[in-house]
Amino acid sequence: DNIWVNSDEIANNGKDDDKNGYIDDIHGWNFLGGRAEATPEQYEVTRLYKRLNPKYANKSEAQITSKDKEEYIYYLKVKKDFEKGSKEAIKNYELHKNGKKLIVDADTKAIKKLNKQVYTLEDLKTLDSADVAPLITVLTTGSTIAESKDQIDAGLEVFGPQVNQYYNLDFNGRTTGDDAYNIKDAPYGNQYLTGSLTDEIHGTHVSGIALATRNNGKGMNGVANNVKLLAVRTVPGGDEHDKDIALAIRYAVDNGAKVINMSFGKGYSPNKEWVYEAFKYAASKDVLLVKAAGNDGMNIDKNDNFPTDAYDNVNEYVDNVITVGAITPQFDENLVSSFSNYGKLNVDIFAPGTAIYSTVPKSKYKSQQGTSMASPEVAGVAALVRSYYPQLSASQVKHVLMNSGIKVNFDVILPKSEGKKVPFSDLSVSGRVLNAYNALKMADQMVNSK
């Protein structure tokens, strides 16, 4: 119901009616190419390692020229991160694969020996424990065999692509035919925005959080009314290309977007200057960018997480970007989601990101977690504010959201710290949690008190 329609374009006539360089872009643009299929790509660290390794492999620092010294040091970091990530992915994939085989084999034996499809812990104790030990372990924990299989399959869905695609040096998923490292090699892609209804749910889940139709008796309510979804398919399985992000932001800005949700991020950005310029372009057109802080449980004041609105992780070069961390439903020491990134300088606000129920393909609904889920809540409230109070600039809306949130004045468990507690106010600029009512109230006071 809330899909944007480009009224200046005639659908499926093979012509660029509005002369914007994108043919038949009725609802947005697909920078990844393909039609109704997934289009995964490598992680950025894999692409960088593949590019730099032939030049520096097996070389010592003494063999490196002065002009290559900086790039060599960069390569060593890339190499370390690639090898660590690849090794962990393979280890986890093999653990899950072997674990599933053990469960499936034992389940097959139990069904055959007991002559029943559904069995109990007591049934299993009548069999040779060596044959059914994995099943006994599962049932003893209170779980079911089916739930155990589902959990293992969920792990395989995560680690399988990491091994086969994201960390695979030989994999190349790009289908657009362009040079991903030449910003002028454009346009590319197509108008087909759906992607795979089987293998991809992220964009649909994120979009529903912000603007699923409200009060229609179906599924869940999105945050905002009076808002349209301009879809820009840009982020694959694996890592997004800087070129795609930069051009996608410009496309959305040029086609009237006032809020852009950015539920993505990565640790390396070889062409970050293209994204910086796109951020500046959005600022010049009064467009608010809402960015997920990332799910590494780390301090992004001290660790790279791209894209960013501060070249040096300290001084912001634009004031139209709001970065969002994730919280749980628990308003106590467990408030911060265990996976959420944080940063006193580089995370602006927190919003719910654990067990968020939203739309997924094939007219279904599902709970997901991540700062990717927190970001569209902030984007939804930003759109809500901008729809009612268009007088406010992108920068003003950013600060309305930050200043109107609920102030949290207690200590919370720091992500990935084994229980260490810190003041919640140390984890973001505002020390606050998003609150839609307060944001609208503050916006109204700003506009109507003048």
C-alpha positions as a Markdown table, in Angstrom:
| # | Residue | x | y | z |
|---|---|---|---|---|
| 1 | Asp | 0.0 | 0.0 | 0.0 |
| 2 | Asn | 2.9 | 2.3 | 0.7 |
| 3 | Ile | 5.1 | 1.8 | -2.3 |
| 4 | Trp | 6.4 | 4.9 | -4.1 |
| 5 | Val | 5.4 | 5.3 | -7.7 |
| 6 | Asn | 7.5 | 7.4 | -10.1 |
| 7 | Ser | 4.8 | 9.4 | -11.8 |
| 8 | Asp | 7.3 | 10.7 | -14.4 |
| 9 | Glu | 8.0 | 7.3 | -15.7 |
| 10 | Ile | 5.8 | 5.1 | -18.0 |
| 11 | Ala | 6.1 | 1.4 | -16.8 |
| 12 | Asn | 7.8 | -1.2 | -19.0 |
| 13 | Asn | 8.1 | 0.9 | -22.2 |
| 14 | Gly | 11.9 | 0.5 | -22.3 |
| 15 | Lys | 12.4 | 4.2 | -22.2 |
| 16 | Asp | 13.9 | 6.7 | -19.7 |
| 17 | Asp | 10.8 | 8.9 | -19.7 |
| 18 | Asp | 12.0 | 11.2 | -16.9 |
| 19 | Lys | 15.6 | 11.4 | -18.3 |
| 20 | Asn | 17.2 | 10.5 | -14.9 |
| 21 | Gly | 19.4 | 7.8 | -16.5 |
| 22 | Tyr | 17.3 | 4.9 | -15.1 |
| 23 | Ile | 15.0 | 3.1 | -17.5 |
| 24 | Asp | 11.5 | 2.1 | -16.2 |
| 25 | Asp | 12.4 | 2.9 | -12.6 |
| 26 | Ile | 8.7 | 2.9 | -11.4 |
| 27 | His | 9.3 | 2.0 | -7.8 |
| 28 | Gly | 13.0 | 2.6 | -7.4 |
| 29 | Trp | 16.2 | 0.9 | -8.7 |
| 30 | Asn | 18.2 | -2.3 | -8.3 |
| 31 | Phe | 21.9 | -1.6 | -8.2 |
| 32 | Leu | 22.7 | -5.3 | -7.6 |
| 33 | Gly | 21.2 | -6.6 | -10.9 |
| 34 | Gly | 19.4 | -9.9 | -11.3 |
| 35 | Arg | 15.6 | -10.3 | -11.0 |
| 36 | Ala | 13.9 | -12.7 | -8.7 |
| 37 | Glu | 17.1 | -14.2 | -7.2 |
| 38 | Ala | 19.6 | -13.5 | -4.5 |
| 39 | Thr | 22.8 | -11.7 | -5.6 |
| 40 | Pro | 25.4 | -12.4 | -2.9 |
| 41 | Glu | 28.9 | -10.9 | -3.0 |
| 42 | Gln | 32.1 | -11.3 | -1.0 |
| 43 | Tyr | 32.9 | -9.5 | 2.2 |
| 44 | Glu | 34.9 | -6.3 | 1.6 |
| 45 | Val | 37.9 | -7.8 | 3.5 |
| 46 | Thr | 37.9 | -10.7 | 1.0 |
| 47 | Arg | 37.9 | -8.4 | -2.0 |
| 48 | Leu | 40.7 | -6.4 | -0.5 |
| 49 | Tyr | 42.8 | -9.4 | 0.4 |
| 50 | Lys | 42.3 | -10.8 | -3.1 |
| 51 | Arg | 43.5 | -7.5 | -4.6 |
| 52 | Leu | 46.5 | -6.9 | -2.3 |
| 53 | Asn | 47.8 | -10.4 | -1.7 |
| 54 | Pro | 49.5 | -10.9 | -5.1 |
| 55 | Lys | 51.5 | -7.8 | -4.5 |
| 56 | Tyr | 52.6 | -8.4 | -0.9 |
| 57 | Ala | 52.4 | -12.1 | -0.2 |
| 58 | Asn | 55.6 | -13.5 | 1.4 |
| 59 | Lys | 57.3 | -10.2 | 1.5 |
| 60 | Ser | 59.0 | -8.8 | 4.6 |
| 61 | Glu | 58.8 | -5.1 | 5.6 |
| 62 | Ala | 62.5 | -4.7 | 4.5 |
| 63 | Gln | 61.4 | -5.5 | 0.9 |
| 64 | Ile | 58.8 | -2.9 | 0.8 |
| 65 | Thr | 59.5 | 0.5 | -0.8 |
| 66 | Ser | 58.8 | 3.7 | 1.1 |
| 67 | Lys | 55.9 | 4.6 | -1.2 |
| 68 | Asp | 54.2 | 1.2 | -0.5 |
| 69 | Lys | 54.9 | 1.2 | 3.2 |
| 70 | Glu | 51.4 | 2.5 | 4.2 |
| 71 | Glu | 49.6 | 0.1 | 1.9 |
| 72 | Tyr | 51.7 | -2.8 | 3.1 |
| 73 | Ile | 50.7 | -2.1 | 6.7 |
| 74 | Tyr | 47.1 | -1.9 | 5.6 |
| 75 | Tyr | 47.5 | -5.2 | 3.8 |
| 76 | Leu | 48.8 | -6.9 | 7.0 |
| 77 | Lys | 45.7 | -5.8 | 8.8 |
| 78 | Val | 43.5 | -7.0 | 6.0 |
| 79 | Lys | 45.3 | -10.4 | 5.9 |
| 80 | Lys | 45.0 | -10.9 | 9.6 |
| 81 | Asp | 41.2 | -10.1 | 9.6 |
| 82 | Phe | 40.6 | -12.2 | 6.5 |
| 83 | Glu | 42.4 | -15.2 | 7.8 |
| 84 | Lys | 40.8 | -15.0 | 11.2 |
| 85 | Gly | 37.3 | -14.5 | 9.8 |
| 86 | Ser | 37.7 | -17.3 | 7.2 |
| 87 | Lys | 39.0 | -19.7 | 9.8 |
| 88 | Glu | 36.2 | -19.0 | 12.2 |
| 89 | Ala | 33.6 | -19.4 | 9.5 |
| 90 | Ile | 35.0 | -22.8 | 8.4 |
| 91 | Lys | 35.2 | -24.0 | 12.0 |
| 92 | Asn | 31.6 | -23.0 | 12.7 |
| 93 | Tyr | 30.3 | -24.4 | 9.5 |
| 94 | Glu | 31.9 | -27.8 | 10.1 |
| 95 | Leu | 30.6 | -27.9 | 13.7 |
| 96 | His | 27.1 | -27.2 | 12.5 |
| 97 | Lys | 27.3 | -29.6 | 9.6 |
| 98 | Asn | 28.8 | -32.4 | 11.7 |
| 99 | Gly | 26.3 | -31.7 | 14.5 |
| 100 | Lys | 23.4 | -32.0 | 12.1 |
| 101 | Lys | 24.7 | -35.3 | 10.8 |
| 102 | Leu | 24.9 | -36.7 | 14.3 |
| 103 | Ile | 21.4 | -35.7 | 15.1 |
| 104 | Val | 19.9 | -36.9 | 11.8 |
| 105 | Asp | 21.7 | -40.3 | 12.0 |
| 106 | Ala | 20.7 | -40.9 | 15.6 |
| 107 | Asp | 17.1 | -39.8 | 14.8 |
| 108 | Thr | 16.9 | -42.3 | 11.9 |
| 109 | Lys | 18.2 | -45.1 | 14.1 |
| 110 | Ala | 15.8 | -44.3 | 17.0 |
| 111 | Ile | 12.8 | -44.1 | 14.7 |
| 112 | Lys | 13.7 | -47.5 | 13.1 |
| 113 | Lys | 14.5 | -49.3 | 16.4 |
| 114 | Leu | 11.5 | -47.9 | 18.3 |
| 115 | Asn | 9.2 | -48.1 | 15.3 |
| 116 | Lys | 7.7 | -44.7 | 16.1 |
| 117 | Gln | 8.1 | -41.3 | 14.6 |
| 118 | Val | 7.8 | -39.5 | 17.9 |
| 119 | Tyr | 9.6 | -40.8 | 21.0 |
| 120 | Thr | 10.4 | -39.7 | 24.5 |
| 121 | Leu | 13.5 | -39.5 | 26.7 |
| 122 | Glu | 12.3 | -42.7 | 28.4 |
| 123 | Asp | 12.0 | -44.5 | 25.0 |
| 124 | Leu | 15.6 | -43.5 | 24.2 |
| 125 | Lys | 16.9 | -44.9 | 27.4 |
| 126 | Thr | 15.8 | -48.4 | 26.3 |
| 127 | Leu | 18.3 | -48.2 | 23.4 |
| 128 | Asp | 22.0 | -48.5 | 23.2 |
| 129 | Ser | 23.2 | -45.0 | 24.4 |
| 130 | Ala | 26.0 | -44.9 | 21.9 |
| 131 | Asp | 23.5 | -44.8 | 19.1 |
| 132 | Val | 21.2 | -42.1 | 20.5 |
| 133 | Ala | 23.5 | -40.1 | 22.8 |
| 134 | Pro | 23.0 | -36.8 | 20.8 |
| 135 | Leu | 19.2 | -37.2 | 21.1 |
| 136 | Ile | 19.4 | -37.8 | 24.8 |
| 137 | Thr | 21.5 | -34.6 | 25.2 |
| 138 | Val | 18.9 | -32.6 | 23.3 |
| 139 | Leu | 15.8 | -33.9 | 25.1 |
| 140 | Thr | 17.5 | -33.5 | 28.5 |
| 141 | Thr | 17.8 | -29.8 | 27.9 |
| 142 | Gly | 14.1 | -29.5 | 27.4 |
| 143 | Ser | 14.3 | -28.9 | 23.7 |
| 144 | Thr | 12.8 | -31.1 | 20.9 |
| 145 | Ile | 14.6 | -32.9 | 18.1 |
| 146 | Ala | 12.8 | -30.7 | 15.6 |
| 147 | Glu | 13.9 | -27.5 | 17.4 |
| 148 | Ser | 17.5 | -28.7 | 17.5 |
| 149 | Lys | 17.5 | -29.4 | 13.8 |
| 150 | Asp | 16.0 | -25.9 | 13.2 |
| 151 | Gln | 18.7 | -24.3 | 15.3 |
| 152 | Ile | 21.5 | -26.1 | 13.5 |
| 153 | Asp | 19.9 | -25.2 | 10.1 |
| 154 | Ala | 19.8 | -21.6 | 11.2 |
| 155 | Gly | 23.5 | -21.8 | 11.9 |
| 156 | Leu | 24.2 | -23.4 | 8.5 |
| 157 | Glu | 22.3 | -20.6 | 6.9 |
| 158 | Val | 24.7 | -18.1 | 8.5 |
| 159 | Phe | 28.0 | -19.9 | 8.1 |
| 160 | Gly | 27.4 | -21.7 | 4.8 |
| 161 | Pro | 27.3 | -18.5 | 2.8 |
| 162 | Gln | 30.3 | -17.2 | 4.7 |
| 163 | Val | 32.4 | -20.2 | 3.6 |
| 164 | Asn | 31.0 | -20.6 | 0.1 |
| 165 | Gln | 30.7 | -17.0 | -0.9 |
| 166 | Tyr | 31.7 | -14.2 | 1.5 |
| 167 | Tyr | 35.2 | -15.5 | 2.4 |
| 168 | Asn | 35.6 | -17.4 | -0.8 |
| 169 | Leu | 38.4 | -15.8 | -2.9 |
| 170 | Asp | 37.2 | -17.4 | -6.1 |
| 171 | Phe | 33.6 | -16.3 | -5.8 |
| 172 | Asn | 32.3 | -13.4 | -7.9 |
| 173 | Gly | 28.6 | -12.6 | -7.5 |
| 174 | Arg | 28.4 | -9.3 | -9.3 |
| 175 | Thr | 26.0 | -9.5 | -12.3 |
| 176 | Thr | 25.8 | -5.9 | -13.4 |
| 177 | Gly | 28.7 | -5.8 | -15.8 |
| 178 | Asp | 30.1 | -2.6 | -14.5 |
| 179 | Asp | 33.5 | -1.8 | -13.0 |
| 180 | Ala | 32.7 | -1.6 | -9.2 |
| 181 | Tyr | 35.8 | 0.6 | -8.7 |
| 182 | Asn | 34.9 | 3.2 | -11.3 |
| 183 | Ile | 32.2 | 5.6 | -10.0 |
| 184 | Lys | 31.7 | 6.9 | -13.5 |
| 185 | Asp | 30.8 | 3.5 | -15.0 |
| 186 | Ala | 27.1 | 4.1 | -14.6 |
| 187 | Pro | 24.2 | 3.6 | -14.9 |
| 188 | Tyr | 23.9 | -0.2 | -14.4 |
| 189 | Gly | 21.4 | -2.5 | -12.7 |
| 190 | Asn | 17.7 | -2.7 | -13.4 |
| 191 | Gln | 14.2 | -1.9 | -12.2 |
| 192 | Tyr | 13.5 | -5.4 | -10.8 |
| 193 | Leu | 13.5 | -4.9 | -7.0 |
| 194 | Thr | 12.0 | -8.1 | -5.6 |
| 195 | Gly | 15.1 | -10.2 | -5.2 |
| 196 | Ser | 14.7 | -13.8 | -3.9 |
| 197 | Leu | 11.5 | -14.5 | -2.0 |
| 198 | Thr | 13.2 | -17.6 | -0.6 |
| 199 | Asp | 16.7 | -16.6 | 0.4 |
| 200 | Glu | 16.3 | -12.9 | 1.3 |
| 201 | Ile | 14.2 | -11.2 | 3.9 |
| 202 | His | 16.3 | -8.4 | 5.3 |
| 203 | Gly | 15.0 | -5.5 | 3.2 |
| 204 | Thr | 11.4 | -6.5 | 3.6 |
| 205 | His | 11.7 | -6.9 | 7.3 |
| 206 | Val | 13.4 | -3.5 | 7.7 |
| 207 | Ser | 10.8 | -1.8 | 5.4 |
| 208 | Gly | 7.9 | -3.2 | 7.4 |
| 209 | Ile | 9.2 | -1.8 | 10.7 |
| 210 | Ala | 9.3 | 1.7 | 9.3 |
| 211 | Leu | 6.0 | 1.8 | 7.3 |
| 212 | Ala | 3.9 | -1.4 | 7.1 |
| 213 | Thr | 0.3 | -0.3 | 6.7 |
| 214 | Arg | -1.2 | 0.5 | 10.1 |
| 215 | Asn | -4.4 | -0.7 | 11.7 |
| 216 | Asn | -5.4 | -3.0 | 8.8 |
| 217 | Gly | -5.7 | -6.1 | 11.0 |
| 218 | Lys | -2.7 | -7.8 | 9.4 |
| 219 | Gly | 0.6 | -8.8 | 11.0 |
| 220 | Met | 1.9 | -5.6 | 12.7 |
| 221 | Asn | 1.9 | -1.9 | 12.4 |
| 222 | Gly | 4.8 | 0.1 | 10.9 |
| 223 | Val | 6.0 | 3.2 | 12.7 |
| 224 | Ala | 4.9 | 5.9 | 10.3 |
| 225 | Asn | 1.8 | 7.1 | 8.4 |
| 226 | Asn | 1.8 | 9.3 | 5.4 |
| 227 | Val | 5.1 | 7.8 | 4.0 |
| 228 | Lys | 6.0 | 6.1 | 0.8 |
| 229 | Leu | 8.7 | 3.4 | 0.3 |
| 230 | Leu | 11.2 | 4.2 | -2.4 |
| 231 | Ala | 13.1 | 0.9 | -2.8 |
| 232 | Val | 16.8 | 1.0 | -3.6 |
| 233 | Arg | 18.2 | -2.5 | -3.8 |
| 234 | Thr | 21.8 | -2.0 | -2.8 |
| 235 | Val | 23.0 | -4.4 | -0.1 |
| 236 | Pro | 23.8 | -8.0 | -1.0 |
| 237 | Gly | 24.5 | -11.0 | 1.2 |
| 238 | Gly | 28.2 | -10.3 | 2.0 |
| 239 | Asp | 29.3 | -6.7 | 1.9 |
| 240 | Glu | 27.9 | -3.8 | -0.1 |
| 241 | His | 30.1 | -1.9 | -2.6 |
| 242 | Asp | 30.9 | 1.7 | -1.9 |
| 243 | Lys | 30.0 | 2.6 | -5.4 |
| 244 | Asp | 26.5 | 1.1 | -5.1 |
| 245 | Ile | 25.9 | 2.9 | -1.8 |
| 246 | Ala | 27.1 | 6.3 | -3.1 |
| 247 | Leu | 24.9 | 6.1 | -6.2 |
| 248 | Ala | 21.9 | 4.7 | -4.4 |
| 249 | Ile | 21.9 | 7.6 | -1.9 |
| 250 | Arg | 22.1 | 10.1 | -4.8 |
| 251 | Tyr | 19.3 | 8.2 | -6.6 |
| 252 | Ala | 17.0 | 8.3 | -3.5 |
| 253 | Val | 17.8 | 12.0 | -2.9 |
| 254 | Asp | 17.1 | 13.0 | -6.5 |
| 255 | Asn | 13.8 | 11.2 | -6.5 |
| 256 | Gly | 12.5 | 12.9 | -3.4 |
| 257 | Ala | 13.4 | 10.9 | -0.4 |
| 258 | Lys | 13.5 | 12.9 | 2.8 |
| 259 | Val | 14.7 | 10.1 | 5.1 |
| 260 | Ile | 17.0 | 7.3 | 4.0 |
| 261 | Asn | 17.3 | 4.2 | 6.2 |
| 262 | Met | 20.7 | 2.5 | 6.0 |
| 263 | Ser | 20.6 | -0.9 | 7.7 |
| 264 | Phe | 24.1 | -2.0 | 6.6 |
| 265 | Gly | 27.7 | -1.6 | 7.4 |
| 266 | Lys | 31.2 | -3.1 | 7.1 |
| 267 | Gly | 34.7 | -2.8 | 8.6 |
| 268 | Tyr | 36.5 | -1.8 | 5.4 |
| 269 | Ser | 35.6 | 0.8 | 2.8 |
| 270 | Pro | 38.2 | 1.2 | 0.0 |
| 271 | Asn | 36.3 | 4.0 | -1.8 |
| 272 | Lys | 34.8 | 5.7 | 1.3 |
| 273 | Glu | 35.3 | 9.1 | -0.3 |
| 274 | Trp | 32.4 | 8.3 | -2.7 |
| 275 | Val | 30.1 | 7.7 | 0.2 |
| 276 | Tyr | 31.3 | 10.8 | 2.0 |
| 277 | Glu | 30.4 | 12.9 | -1.0 |
| 278 | Ala | 27.0 | 11.2 | -1.2 |
| 279 | Phe | 26.4 | 12.1 | 2.5 |
| 280 | Lys | 27.3 | 15.7 | 1.7 |
| 281 | Tyr | 25.0 | 15.7 | -1.3 |
| 282 | Ala | 22.1 | 14.4 | 0.9 |
| 283 | Ala | 22.9 | 17.1 | 3.4 |
| 284 | Ser | 22.8 | 19.8 | 0.7 |
| 285 | Lys | 19.3 | 18.6 | -0.3 |
| 286 | Asp | 18.1 | 18.4 | 3.4 |
| 287 | Val | 17.8 | 14.6 | 3.5 |
| 288 | Leu | 18.2 | 12.8 | 6.8 |
| 289 | Leu | 20.3 | 9.6 | 6.8 |
| 290 | Val | 19.6 | 7.0 | 9.5 |
| 291 | Lys | 22.3 | 4.4 | 10.0 |
| 292 | Ala | 22.5 | 1.1 | 11.9 |
| 293 | Ala | 25.5 | 1.1 | 14.3 |
| 294 | Gly | 26.4 | -2.5 | 13.6 |
| 295 | Asn | 26.2 | -5.9 | 15.3 |
| 296 | Asp | 29.8 | -6.6 | 16.5 |
| 297 | Gly | 29.3 | -5.6 | 20.1 |
| 298 | Met | 32.2 | -3.2 | 19.8 |
| 299 | Asn | 33.0 | 0.5 | 20.4 |
| 300 | Ile | 32.9 | 2.2 | 17.0 |
| 301 | Asp | 34.8 | 5.2 | 18.4 |
| 302 | Lys | 37.8 | 2.9 | 18.4 |
| 303 | Asn | 37.0 | 0.5 | 15.6 |
| 304 | Asp | 36.2 | 1.2 | 12.0 |
| 305 | Asn | 32.6 | 0.8 | 11.0 |
| 306 | Phe | 31.6 | 2.2 | 7.6 |
| 307 | Pro | 29.9 | 4.3 | 6.4 |
| 308 | Thr | 30.6 | 7.0 | 8.9 |
| 309 | Asp | 29.9 | 10.8 | 9.2 |
| 310 | Ala | 33.2 | 11.5 | 10.8 |
| 311 | Tyr | 36.5 | 11.1 | 8.8 |
| 312 | Asp | 38.5 | 10.6 | 12.0 |
| 313 | Asn | 35.7 | 9.1 | 14.2 |
| 314 | Val | 35.6 | 12.3 | 16.1 |
| 315 | Asn | 34.7 | 15.4 | 14.0 |
| 316 | Glu | 31.5 | 15.1 | 12.0 |
| 317 | Tyr | 31.6 | 16.6 | 8.5 |
| 318 | Val | 27.8 | 16.6 | 8.1 |
| 319 | Asp | 25.0 | 16.9 | 10.6 |
| 320 | Asn | 22.3 | 14.9 | 8.7 |
| 321 | Val | 23.3 | 11.4 | 9.9 |
| 322 | Ile | 21.9 | 9.7 | 13.0 |
| 323 | Thr | 23.5 | 6.4 | 14.0 |
| 324 | Val | 21.4 | 3.9 | 16.0 |
| 325 | Gly | 22.3 | 1.2 | 18.5 |
| 326 | Ala | 20.0 | -1.6 | 19.7 |
| 327 | Ile | 18.2 | -2.3 | 23.0 |
| 328 | Thr | 16.3 | -5.3 | 24.4 |
| 329 | Pro | 12.8 | -5.2 | 25.9 |
| 330 | Gln | 14.3 | -5.2 | 29.4 |
| 331 | Phe | 14.5 | -1.8 | 31.1 |
| 332 | Asp | 17.3 | -2.8 | 33.5 |
| 333 | Glu | 21.0 | -3.7 | 33.4 |
| 334 | Asn | 20.3 | -5.9 | 30.3 |
| 335 | Leu | 18.9 | -3.0 | 28.3 |
| 336 | Val | 21.6 | -2.9 | 25.6 |
| 337 | Ser | 21.4 | -5.8 | 23.1 |
| 338 | Ser | 24.4 | -8.1 | 23.5 |
| 339 | Phe | 25.4 | -7.7 | 19.8 |
| 340 | Ser | 25.0 | -3.9 | 19.5 |
| 341 | Asn | 27.9 | -1.6 | 18.7 |
| 342 | Tyr | 28.2 | 1.5 | 20.8 |
| 343 | Gly | 30.2 | 4.7 | 21.0 |
| 344 | Lys | 30.1 | 7.9 | 23.0 |
| 345 | Leu | 31.0 | 9.9 | 19.9 |
| 346 | Asn | 29.6 | 7.8 | 17.0 |
| 347 | Val | 26.3 | 6.3 | 18.2 |
| 348 | Asp | 23.6 | 8.9 | 18.6 |
| 349 | Ile | 20.7 | 7.1 | 20.1 |
| 350 | Phe | 19.4 | 3.6 | 20.9 |
| 351 | Ala | 16.1 | 1.9 | 19.8 |
| 352 | Pro | 14.6 | -1.5 | 20.2 |
| 353 | Gly | 16.5 | -4.1 | 18.1 |
| 354 | Thr | 15.9 | -7.5 | 19.8 |
| 355 | Ala | 13.0 | -9.7 | 18.8 |
| 356 | Ile | 11.4 | -7.2 | 16.4 |
| 357 | Tyr | 8.3 | -8.6 | 14.6 |
| 358 | Ser | 7.9 | -7.5 | 11.0 |
| 359 | Thr | 7.1 | -8.3 | 7.5 |
| 360 | Val | 9.0 | -10.9 | 5.4 |
| 361 | Pro | 8.4 | -12.2 | 1.9 |
| 362 | Lys | 5.4 | -14.4 | 0.9 |
| 363 | Ser | 3.0 | -12.4 | 3.1 |
| 364 | Lys | 4.5 | -13.7 | 6.3 |
| 365 | Tyr | 5.9 | -12.2 | 9.5 |
| 366 | Lys | 8.9 | -13.0 | 11.6 |
| 367 | Ser | 11.0 | -11.8 | 14.6 |
| 368 | Gln | 14.5 | -10.6 | 13.8 |
| 369 | Gln | 17.2 | -8.9 | 15.7 |
| 370 | Gly | 20.0 | -6.4 | 14.9 |
| 371 | Thr | 20.8 | -2.7 | 14.8 |
| 372 | Ser | 19.3 | -3.2 | 11.3 |
| 373 | Met | 15.9 | -3.4 | 13.1 |
| 374 | Ala | 16.6 | -0.5 | 15.4 |
| 375 | Ser | 17.5 | 1.8 | 12.5 |
| 376 | Pro | 14.1 | 1.8 | 10.7 |
| 377 | Glu | 12.4 | 2.5 | 13.9 |
| 378 | Val | 14.3 | 5.8 | 14.1 |
| 379 | Ala | 13.9 | 6.3 | 10.4 |
| 380 | Gly | 10.1 | 5.7 | 10.8 |
| 381 | Val | 9.9 | 8.3 | 13.6 |
| 382 | Ala | 12.0 | 10.7 | 11.6 |
| 383 | Ala | 9.6 | 10.3 | 8.7 |
| 384 | Leu | 6.6 | 10.7 | 11.0 |
| 385 | Val | 8.1 | 14.0 | 12.3 |
| 386 | Arg | 8.9 | 15.2 | 8.8 |
| 387 | Ser | 5.5 | 14.4 | 7.5 |
| 388 | Tyr | 3.8 | 16.5 | 10.1 |
| 389 | Tyr | 6.4 | 19.2 | 10.5 |
| 390 | Pro | 8.0 | 19.7 | 7.1 |
| 391 | Gln | 9.4 | 23.1 | 8.3 |
| 392 | Leu | 12.1 | 21.3 | 10.3 |
| 393 | Ser | 15.4 | 20.6 | 8.6 |
| 394 | Ala | 17.1 | 17.2 | 8.5 |
| 395 | Ser | 19.5 | 18.4 | 11.1 |
| 396 | Gln | 16.7 | 19.7 | 13.3 |
| 397 | Val | 14.9 | 16.4 | 13.1 |
| 398 | Lys | 18.1 | 14.5 | 14.0 |
| 399 | His | 18.5 | 16.6 | 17.2 |
| 400 | Val | 14.8 | 16.4 | 18.0 |
| 401 | Leu | 15.0 | 12.6 | 18.0 |
| 402 | Met | 18.2 | 12.6 | 20.1 |
| 403 | Asn | 17.0 | 15.3 | 22.6 |
| 404 | Ser | 13.5 | 13.9 | 23.1 |
| 405 | Gly | 14.4 | 10.3 | 23.8 |
| 406 | Ile | 14.0 | 8.7 | 27.2 |
| 407 | Lys | 17.1 | 9.5 | 29.4 |
| 408 | Val | 18.5 | 6.3 | 30.9 |
| 409 | Asn | 20.3 | 7.0 | 34.2 |
| 410 | Phe | 21.5 | 3.6 | 35.3 |
| 411 | Asp | 24.3 | 1.2 | 34.5 |
| 412 | Val | 24.0 | -1.5 | 31.9 |
| 413 | Ile | 26.0 | -4.5 | 30.8 |
| 414 | Leu | 28.5 | -3.6 | 28.1 |
| 415 | Pro | 28.2 | -5.8 | 25.0 |
| 416 | Lys | 30.7 | -8.7 | 24.9 |
| 417 | Ser | 32.3 | -7.7 | 28.2 |
| 418 | Glu | 31.4 | -10.8 | 30.3 |
| 419 | Gly | 29.2 | -8.7 | 32.6 |
| 420 | Lys | 31.0 | -5.5 | 33.0 |
| 421 | Lys | 28.7 | -2.6 | 33.8 |
| 422 | Val | 29.0 | 1.0 | 32.5 |
| 423 | Pro | 26.6 | 4.0 | 32.6 |
| 424 | Phe | 24.2 | 3.8 | 29.7 |
| 425 | Ser | 25.1 | 7.5 | 29.0 |
| 426 | Asp | 28.6 | 6.4 | 28.1 |
| 427 | Leu | 27.4 | 4.4 | 25.1 |
| 428 | Ser | 26.0 | 7.1 | 22.9 |
| 429 | Val | 26.0 | 10.9 | 22.3 |
| 430 | Ser | 22.5 | 11.4 | 23.7 |
| 431 | Gly | 22.4 | 8.7 | 26.4 |
| 432 | Arg | 18.7 | 8.2 | 25.3 |
| 433 | Val | 16.3 | 5.7 | 23.9 |
| 434 | Leu | 14.0 | 6.7 | 21.0 |
| 435 | Asn | 10.5 | 7.9 | 21.9 |
| 436 | Ala | 8.0 | 8.8 | 19.2 |
| 437 | Tyr | 5.6 | 10.7 | 21.4 |
| 438 | Asn | 8.2 | 12.9 | 22.9 |
| 439 | Ala | 9.7 | 13.5 | 19.4 |
| 440 | Leu | 6.4 | 14.7 | 18.0 |
| 441 | Lys | 5.8 | 16.8 | 21.1 |
| 442 | Met | 9.2 | 18.5 | 20.8 |
| 443 | Ala | 8.8 | 19.1 | 17.1 |
| 444 | Asp | 5.4 | 20.7 | 17.6 |
| 445 | Gln | 6.8 | 23.0 | 20.3 |
| 446 | Met | 9.6 | 24.0 | 17.9 |
| 447 | Val | 7.2 | 24.8 | 15.1 |
| 448 | Asn | 4.2 | 26.3 | 16.8 |
| 449 | Ser | 6.0 | 28.3 | 19.5 |
| 450 | Lys | 7.6 | 30.5 | 16.8 |
